[in-house]
């Protein structure tokens, strides 16, 4: 085991890593906490939804039979601090594990899940990583949703042979061999948003995001895509929480021009401030289109905006709309309703990511032959995931052997309609003008089994 952060040099390296990190959004303030969270029991009744309820017994192989064997321990590290709360992903993964445990578990073994809440402190995050392995004895890292965790810990995971499944923010979540996510992160989702508004006819883009370390990394993607499409782009950054949304909306509309578009890279509450300010000033029709990265793909935004924005806001959607009729989408809503009472953000992209991470690792665990669930067997099973088909993503998800992983690189475009987000454009590849996407496409072409629907894995709960 290597010592962590014991020297000035180590601190300096980690400080530099923080500055390289891209964060697409800053979530509304939810308080700061150092506490850890853990659960193996069933959740209480969650919020209701008018969508199809589904059958929660499909989480497992033995409907209604509680798992009572030796627990399989999994862990994660998640950002929770004033202004940034990504715990919905871990909470929804935990909800899915509770559903699995109530329906047979993994060959009778319940999943015991623990995550630590961090405050973007490199020493704290590295300490939590060591604690998960050395004290908590987890055998897999799944469900992490952190601003900088991938940058801090990926070499540690690699040294242990751990293949993390996370909902990434930092570039290391996508640019290293031991990390794979169900989402594509702020940079590539912003790429897709730029593509969406250009398809709508925009000839100039005003791109705005939260003013945090790493904005240059995020902005480089949309810049490359816009250039490849022959469209001018002007970059902006705004401090969050946004205090003067009227001024922000006005400057963006003026920069875009009547034939241009405004593209936002914020969480729903902050993006909504700008969009509503534009509406209040009569600015929503002063540009060709409005765009947003994945976090805006939520009915919360559609309902709050009202019908005046129907068809005018184009959202790059890394995941399907939450009321989609497919089997995984139906199960997602059912698990949320019965076990998701702690998912504060409700149905939306963040909880969908947690659900998918829970499904993926459960499928990996179910593929293990025999009864040994240790770091070696569990992570070998995770690494072997290929061609995992789910209706929540545009195409099969994969891990496999690769120098980097962006398995989700084909997305929908959604738009508000009558208070709900609906699909406007079908699954469209993120532009290979972004050099990392081009690298991923080359990897996939050389290894077609990665994206071909698998017939060798247990089916996802449906």
BANU-530285 format. One line per 10 residues: number of its first residue (from 1); their letters; for each residue x, y, z of C-alpha. Coordinates in Angstrom, 3 decimals, always signed. Last residue first. Layout:
residues N
NUM) A) X:Y:Z | ...
end
This chain:
residues 462
462) XXXXXXXXXX) -36.900:-6.495:-16.274 | -33.863:-7.070:-14.087 | -30.833:-7.128:-16.336 | -30.298:-10.438:-18.112 | -27.541:-12.795:-16.945 | -24.548:-12.408:-19.278 | -23.445:-14.541:-22.232 | -25.866:-13.293:-24.892 | -24.351:-9.818:-25.038 | -25.686:-7.022:-27.210
452) XXXXXXXXXX) -22.813:-5.831:-29.435 | -21.133:-2.729:-28.020 | -17.930:-4.181:-26.620 | -17.959:-7.159:-28.989 | -17.069:-4.771:-31.821 | -13.479:-4.412:-30.541 | -11.452:-2.609:-33.244 | -14.380:-0.356:-34.094 | -14.997:+0.321:-30.410 | -11.402:+1.406:-29.788
442) XXXXXXXXXX) -11.491:+3.722:-32.818 | -14.754:+5.236:-31.617 | -13.166:+5.872:-28.229 | -10.237:+7.733:-29.788 | -12.575:+9.936:-31.830 | -14.514:+10.703:-28.647 | -11.238:+11.787:-27.057 | -10.476:+14.084:-30.006 | -13.779:+16.001:-29.900 | -14.454:+16.261:-33.623
432) XXXXXXXXXX) -15.765:+12.718:-33.138 | -19.176:+14.288:-32.629 | -21.420:+12.687:-30.023 | -23.441:+10.041:-31.833 | -27.191:+10.647:-32.280 | -29.941:+8.549:-30.673 | -33.285:+9.968:-31.689 | -34.090:+13.667:-31.811 | -37.004:+15.378:-30.041 | -37.559:+13.028:-27.111
422) XXXXXXXXXX) -39.989:+14.350:-24.527 | -39.465:+16.199:-21.255 | -42.706:+16.866:-19.443 | -44.744:+19.959:-18.529 | -46.789:+20.090:-21.725 | -43.766:+19.511:-23.944 | -40.188:+20.260:-22.912 | -37.322:+19.126:-25.181 | -35.068:+16.081:-25.450 | -32.030:+15.322:-27.596
412) XXXXXXXXXX) -30.912:+11.714:-27.388 | -27.394:+10.399:-26.952 | -24.541:+8.277:-28.308 | -21.234:+8.362:-26.405 | -22.041:+6.240:-23.359 | -19.198:+3.707:-23.241 | -16.646:+6.460:-22.551 | -13.796:+4.316:-21.250 | -10.040:+4.706:-21.502 | -7.007:+2.465:-22.127
402) XXXXXXXXXX) -9.355:-0.417:-22.951 | -10.168:-3.879:-21.603 | -13.882:-4.447:-21.168 | -16.425:-2.106:-19.629 | -19.597:-1.948:-21.677 | -22.999:-0.347:-22.173 | -25.367:-1.369:-24.961 | -27.020:+1.456:-26.945 | -29.113:+4.565:-26.414 | -29.201:+4.171:-22.639
392) XXXXXXXXXX) -32.208:+3.759:-20.330 | -33.483:+0.956:-22.588 | -30.741:-1.322:-21.303 | -28.416:-3.731:-23.129 | -25.113:-4.717:-21.568 | -22.843:-5.396:-24.575 | -19.780:-6.070:-22.475 | -19.204:-6.601:-18.763 | -15.991:-8.601:-18.335 | -14.325:-5.845:-16.288
382) XXXXXXXXXX) -17.102:-6.080:-13.715 | -16.711:-9.857:-13.468 | -12.939:-9.566:-13.037 | -13.652:-6.941:-10.410 | -15.848:-9.255:-8.384 | -13.570:-12.279:-8.674 | -10.360:-10.497:-7.655 | -11.771:-8.189:-5.001 | -13.601:-11.062:-3.315 | -16.919:-12.803:-3.877
372) XXXXXXXXXX) -16.284:-16.542:-3.811 | -19.465:-18.595:-4.136 | -19.065:-20.365:-7.478 | -19.388:-18.867:-10.940 | -19.663:-15.094:-11.020 | -22.227:-13.822:-13.556 | -24.665:-12.716:-10.852 | -22.044:-10.328:-9.472 | -21.585:-8.686:-12.880 | -25.339:-8.269:-13.313
362) XXXXXXXXXX) -25.521:-6.697:-9.882 | -22.659:-4.361:-10.817 | -24.516:-3.165:-13.905 | -27.898:-2.819:-12.232 | -26.587:-0.702:-9.383 | -24.703:+1.539:-11.788 | -27.886:+1.876:-13.823 | -29.945:+2.869:-10.801 | -27.364:+5.424:-9.717 | -27.299:+6.956:-13.200
352) XXXXXXXXXX) -31.102:+7.114:-13.276 | -30.997:+8.897:-9.907 | -28.765:+11.619:-11.371 | -30.709:+11.877:-14.633 | -34.130:+12.422:-13.120 | -36.890:+11.011:-10.933 | -36.734:+12.608:-7.513 | -34.020:+14.986:-6.367 | -34.196:+13.935:-2.712 | -33.537:+10.245:-3.262
342) XXXXXXXXXX) -34.003:+9.180:+0.374 | -37.520:+7.790:-0.206 | -36.207:+5.628:-3.040 | -37.178:+2.115:-1.979 | -40.786:+1.611:-3.057 | -41.378:+4.407:-5.565 | -37.804:+4.585:-6.822 | -37.664:+0.833:-7.313 | -40.880:+0.950:-9.370 | -39.667:+3.911:-11.407
332) XXXXXXXXXX) -36.397:+2.168:-12.257 | -38.280:-1.064:-13.027 | -40.335:+0.728:-15.676 | -37.224:+2.345:-17.149 | -35.504:-1.051:-17.199 | -38.466:-2.687:-18.952 | -39.042:+0.039:-21.564 | -41.974:+2.490:-21.404 | -40.033:+5.768:-21.022 | -41.364:+7.950:-18.187
322) XXXXXXXXXX) -37.900:+9.054:-17.020 | -36.749:+10.280:-20.433 | -33.773:+8.244:-21.590 | -30.220:+8.862:-20.459 | -27.338:+10.988:-21.741 | -29.894:+13.605:-22.754 | -28.579:+16.672:-24.585 | -31.332:+19.173:-23.928 | -32.943:+21.384:-26.549 | -35.085:+24.207:-25.132
312) XXXXXXXXXX) -37.470:+25.774:-27.652 | -39.773:+22.816:-28.310 | -42.136:+23.768:-25.495 | -40.675:+26.820:-23.790 | -43.877:+28.865:-23.522 | -45.567:+25.679:-22.312 | -44.353:+26.083:-18.752 | -40.842:+26.648:-17.485 | -41.295:+25.069:-14.045 | -42.960:+21.960:-15.426
302) XXXXXXXXXX) -40.283:+21.306:-18.050 | -37.450:+21.979:-15.615 | -38.760:+19.586:-12.964 | -39.593:+17.132:-15.750 | -35.880:+16.452:-15.999 | -33.334:+16.486:-18.789 | -31.760:+19.744:-17.583 | -28.925:+17.734:-15.982 | -27.892:+16.471:-19.456 | -26.403:+19.597:-21.038
292) XXXXXXXXXX) -28.536:+22.542:-22.124 | -29.566:+24.282:-25.335 | -31.597:+27.329:-26.326 | -32.453:+28.011:-29.951 | -32.613:+30.628:-32.743 | -32.242:+33.580:-30.373 | -34.509:+36.503:-29.459 | -37.462:+34.193:-28.821 | -36.566:+33.479:-25.175 | -35.723:+37.115:-24.503
282) XXXXXXXXXX) -39.042:+38.506:-23.294 | -37.474:+39.822:-20.094 | -39.416:+37.443:-17.854 | -38.661:+34.586:-20.256 | -34.932:+35.188:-20.179 | -35.033:+35.339:-16.388 | -36.909:+32.038:-16.386 | -34.201:+30.437:-18.519 | -31.359:+31.828:-16.402 | -32.878:+30.763:-13.077
272) XXXXXXXXXX) -33.821:+27.380:-14.558 | -30.204:+26.687:-15.450 | -29.294:+27.195:-11.790 | -32.011:+24.936:-10.391 | -31.591:+22.292:-13.136 | -27.827:+21.840:-12.823 | -25.624:+23.922:-15.081 | -24.045:+23.720:-18.538 | -26.064:+26.139:-20.639 | -26.076:+26.622:-24.425
262) XXXXXXXXXX) -27.434:+29.881:-25.906 | -28.083:+29.884:-29.637 | -27.436:+32.083:-32.655 | -29.496:+33.541:-35.481 | -30.810:+36.468:-33.423 | -27.506:+37.088:-31.693 | -25.560:+34.731:-29.452 | -23.660:+37.409:-27.499 | -26.762:+39.523:-26.906 | -28.712:+36.488:-25.741
252) XXXXXXXXXX) -25.904:+35.501:-23.373 | -25.522:+39.012:-21.933 | -29.272:+39.297:-21.304 | -29.622:+35.924:-19.608 | -26.720:+36.621:-17.243 | -28.007:+40.094:-16.388 | -31.461:+38.767:-15.540 | -29.992:+35.847:-13.571 | -28.413:+38.168:-11.028 | -27.414:+36.056:-8.013
242) XXXXXXXXXX) -26.454:+32.750:-9.623 | -25.544:+30.158:-6.998 | -23.131:+29.865:-8.610 | -20.524:+32.080:-10.255 | -20.806:+32.494:-13.992 | -18.494:+31.428:-16.804 | -18.754:+32.397:-20.475 | -17.356:+31.073:-23.760 | -18.103:+32.406:-27.233 | -18.613:+29.987:-30.114
232) XXXXXXXXXX) -18.537:+30.516:-33.876 | -19.984:+27.787:-36.084 | -18.204:+26.016:-38.938 | -19.370:+22.596:-37.769 | -15.841:+21.412:-36.951 | -15.239:+24.642:-35.045 | -18.379:+24.126:-32.984 | -17.279:+20.597:-32.077 | -13.781:+21.662:-31.032 | -15.077:+24.562:-28.921
222) XXXXXXXXXX) -17.784:+22.366:-27.386 | -15.060:+19.961:-26.225 | -12.514:+22.525:-25.028 | -15.082:+24.184:-22.759 | -15.122:+21.252:-20.333 | -11.353:+21.174:-19.863 | -11.237:+24.965:-19.540 | -13.981:+24.885:-16.905 | -11.713:+22.789:-14.695 | -11.853:+24.828:-11.508
212) XXXXXXXXXX) -15.314:+26.356:-11.025 | -17.274:+29.188:-12.659 | -20.515:+27.463:-13.608 | -21.142:+27.175:-17.330 | -22.108:+29.355:-20.297 | -21.798:+28.759:-24.038 | -22.919:+31.552:-26.400 | -23.165:+29.845:-29.784 | -23.206:+31.193:-33.321 | -24.806:+29.957:-36.551
202) XXXXXXXXXX) -27.834:+28.290:-34.962 | -30.044:+26.315:-37.354 | -31.763:+23.723:-35.152 | -29.084:+21.177:-36.087 | -26.614:+23.705:-34.657 | -28.633:+23.740:-31.433 | -28.391:+19.959:-31.065 | -24.701:+19.702:-31.938 | -23.865:+22.213:-29.204 | -25.909:+20.177:-26.724
192) XXXXXXXXXX) -24.031:+17.043:-27.751 | -20.660:+18.636:-27.103 | -22.018:+19.855:-23.749 | -22.773:+16.219:-22.940 | -19.194:+15.396:-23.897 | -17.683:+17.942:-21.543 | -20.087:+17.535:-18.628 | -19.799:+13.778:-18.144 | -20.506:+10.832:-20.403 | -22.978:+8.923:-18.246
182) XXXXXXXXXX) -23.184:+5.215:-17.402 | -19.563:+5.422:-16.234 | -16.347:+3.442:-16.613 | -13.140:+3.636:-14.590 | -10.098:+1.357:-14.446 | -8.577:+2.062:-17.887 | -8.274:+5.865:-17.538 | -9.551:+8.804:-19.604 | -13.246:+8.807:-18.783 | -13.331:+9.079:-14.992
172) XXXXXXXXXX) -9.912:+10.780:-15.228 | -11.628:+13.786:-16.852 | -13.373:+14.526:-13.546 | -17.180:+14.362:-13.408 | -17.989:+10.676:-13.473 | -20.979:+8.614:-12.579 | -18.908:+5.704:-11.334 | -18.198:+2.029:-11.954 | -14.695:+1.335:-10.649 | -12.538:-1.524:-11.861
162) XXXXXXXXXX) -10.328:-2.542:-8.924 | -7.084:-4.373:-9.608 | -5.496:-3.091:-6.417 | -2.852:-0.874:-8.044 | -5.470:+0.361:-10.529 | -7.762:+1.453:-7.695 | -4.908:+3.427:-6.137 | -4.053:+5.003:-9.490 | -7.692:+6.065:-9.930 | -7.970:+7.641:-6.491
152) XXXXXXXXXX) -7.381:+11.386:-6.714 | -8.449:+12.173:-10.261 | -11.422:+9.812:-10.089 | -12.535:+11.351:-6.786 | -12.511:+14.944:-8.100 | -16.103:+16.150:-8.499 | -17.710:+13.003:-7.152 | -20.435:+10.527:-7.976 | -19.387:+7.046:-6.878 | -21.961:+4.318:-7.466
142) XXXXXXXXXX) -19.544:+1.400:-7.546 | -16.262:+0.434:-5.906 | -15.994:-3.326:-5.372 | -14.705:-5.784:-2.772 | -15.340:-3.685:+0.320 | -13.315:-4.504:+3.406 | -14.694:-1.644:+5.526 | -11.373:-1.028:+7.234 | -8.646:-1.554:+4.611 | -10.560:-1.134:+1.368
132) XXXXXXXXXX) -13.185:+1.481:+2.207 | -10.778:+3.200:+4.588 | -8.103:+3.502:+1.901 | -10.551:+5.229:-0.442 | -11.858:+7.417:+2.389 | -8.335:+8.620:+3.124 | -7.751:+9.494:-0.518 | -10.947:+11.556:-0.463 | -10.046:+13.356:+2.744 | -6.536:+14.162:+1.520
122) XXXXXXXXXX) -7.923:+15.499:-1.782 | -10.585:+17.700:-0.141 | -13.528:+18.063:-2.513 | -16.015:+17.930:+0.426 | -16.590:+14.204:+0.759 | -19.531:+11.954:+1.617 | -18.564:+8.351:+2.214 | -20.450:+5.408:+0.800 | -21.457:+2.011:+2.110 | -23.380:-0.801:+0.454
112) XXXXXXXXXX) -24.027:-4.284:+1.789 | -25.306:-6.536:-0.998 | -27.193:-9.531:+0.356 | -25.957:-13.069:-0.352 | -28.567:-15.687:-1.287 | -27.132:-16.362:-4.742 | -26.803:-12.601:-5.138 | -29.805:-11.193:-3.293 | -32.975:-13.280:-3.334 | -35.652:-10.675:-3.838
102) XXXXXXXXXX) -35.469:-8.390:-0.819 | -31.701:-8.033:-1.261 | -32.131:-7.005:-4.902 | -34.608:-4.286:-3.860 | -32.197:-3.071:-1.208 | -29.465:-3.023:-3.867 | -31.702:-0.890:-6.104 | -32.342:+1.609:-3.319 | -28.611:+1.714:-2.612 | -27.912:+2.614:-6.236
92) XXXXXXXXXX) -30.602:+5.272:-5.881 | -28.989:+6.746:-2.762 | -25.553:+6.623:-4.389 | -26.752:+8.623:-7.391 | -28.859:+10.993:-5.296 | -25.753:+11.807:-3.224 | -24.394:+14.302:-5.748 | -24.822:+17.387:-3.575 | -22.897:+20.527:-4.487 | -23.716:+24.037:-3.241
82) XXXXXXXXXX) -22.669:+23.451:+0.351 | -20.997:+20.025:+0.374 | -21.779:+16.474:-0.657 | -19.495:+14.753:-3.152 | -19.673:+10.961:-3.233 | -17.214:+8.157:-2.479 | -18.307:+4.565:-3.058 | -18.503:+1.103:-1.516 | -19.499:-2.520:-2.038 | -19.591:-5.374:+0.480
72) XXXXXXXXXX) -21.064:-8.762:-0.426 | -22.884:-9.821:+2.718 | -22.714:-13.384:+4.114 | -26.100:-14.996:+3.599 | -29.559:-13.725:+4.540 | -31.124:-12.643:+1.238 | -34.821:-11.949:+1.593 | -37.156:-14.017:-0.569 | -39.999:-12.030:-2.166 | -39.045:-12.878:-5.730
62) XXXXXXXXXX) -36.023:-15.165:-5.994 | -33.858:-14.112:-8.973 | -33.724:-10.433:-8.125 | -34.758:-6.930:-9.126 | -37.805:-8.362:-10.912 | -39.628:-8.453:-7.577 | -39.982:-4.683:-7.934 | -42.798:-5.033:-10.484 | -43.655:-1.933:-12.489 | -45.441:+1.210:-11.365
52) XXXXXXXXXX) -46.223:+2.727:-14.756 | -45.822:+6.495:-14.627 | -48.088:+8.645:-12.445 | -45.393:+8.915:-9.827 | -45.324:+8.407:-6.082 | -42.563:+9.414:-3.701 | -40.854:+6.643:-1.767 | -42.165:+4.099:+0.731 | -39.466:+3.012:+3.117 | -36.198:+1.393:+2.149
42) XXXXXXXXXX) -35.413:-2.272:+2.676 | -32.317:-3.172:+4.633 | -28.648:-3.440:+3.689 | -27.695:+0.147:+4.353 | -24.736:+2.445:+4.831 | -23.967:+6.132:+4.772 | -20.810:+7.898:+5.864 | -20.694:+11.244:+7.627 | -18.440:+14.106:+6.667 | -21.300:+16.449:+5.924
32) XXXXXXXXXX) -21.922:+19.822:+4.384 | -25.283:+21.381:+3.622 | -27.773:+21.024:+0.768 | -26.922:+24.040:-1.366 | -28.288:+23.863:-4.922 | -26.202:+21.731:-7.251 | -23.103:+23.066:-8.936 | -22.754:+21.926:-12.491 | -20.429:+20.816:-15.205 | -17.394:+20.151:-13.090
22) XXXXXXXXXX) -14.115:+19.652:-14.889 | -10.985:+18.722:-12.964 | -7.576:+19.960:-13.993 | -7.264:+22.357:-11.076 | -7.967:+19.537:-8.650 | -5.150:+17.521:-10.168 | -2.732:+20.363:-9.525 | -3.709:+20.342:-5.856 | -3.202:+16.604:-5.842 | +0.341:+16.957:-7.123
12) XXXXXXXXXX) +1.124:+19.680:-4.597 | -0.217:+17.627:-1.727 | +1.910:+14.699:-2.817 | +4.985:+16.911:-3.018 | +4.312:+18.365:+0.398 | +4.385:+14.886:+1.836 | +2.074:+12.382:+3.448 | -0.676:+12.441:+0.884 | -1.293:+8.754:+0.877 | +1.299:+6.148:+1.721
2) XX) +1.343:+3.386:-0.847 | +0.000:+0.000:+0.000
end
